[in-house]
Amino acid sequence: MSHGKLSLIILGFACCLGLAACTSGQQVSYKSGGMTHTWEDGKDAAKNFPFPIYPNSKPSSALKAAGDGDSSEFMILSSPDPVKKIVQFYTEELGKQGWKVSTMEAPNSVNLTAVKEGQQAGVMVSLDDKNQTSITLALSDEPEGVPKVTDENYTPDTLNPPTD
């Protein structure tokens, strides 16, 4: 999944959270775009999430979208711990589980992108305006047609010429 598509999915998730912010401890499912979306909030949202959950965090909500062979899951957590400590946890934990992790840093936030056979994930860790650290997790099946991650070096050819 491209960073653009992942960003759109995260934006959709954020909109769902905004609409659902008025409720607590509920689960809601609906169908849209050939997929079934299930939103859950509160502490139970992390129960069945298939990805490492930061130990000193509190789940806010989760969303699962599945259908037509595609599946995506999202989770929002908050923690009083600093961004750097949380990023270190996810970098180490995902590495232990066989994920290939890349990092992009910005002021007060870090984005991790992780891939392993058949799956891709995003972890966004940022400081919010209440001095809490927000953790957004996104996990999805890798779409067909996306090149598999390898340790091979890039070799330019006529279809993939060098860019510099």
Secondary structure, DSSP 8 states (H G I E B T S, - for coil): --HHHHHHHHHHHHHHHHHHTT--S-EEEEEETTEEEEEEESGGGGTT-SS---TT-EEEEEEEEEETTEEEEEEEEEESS-HHHHHHHHHHHHHHTT-EEEEEEETTEEEEEEEETTEEEEEEEEE-TTS-EEEEEEEEE--TTS----S------SSS----
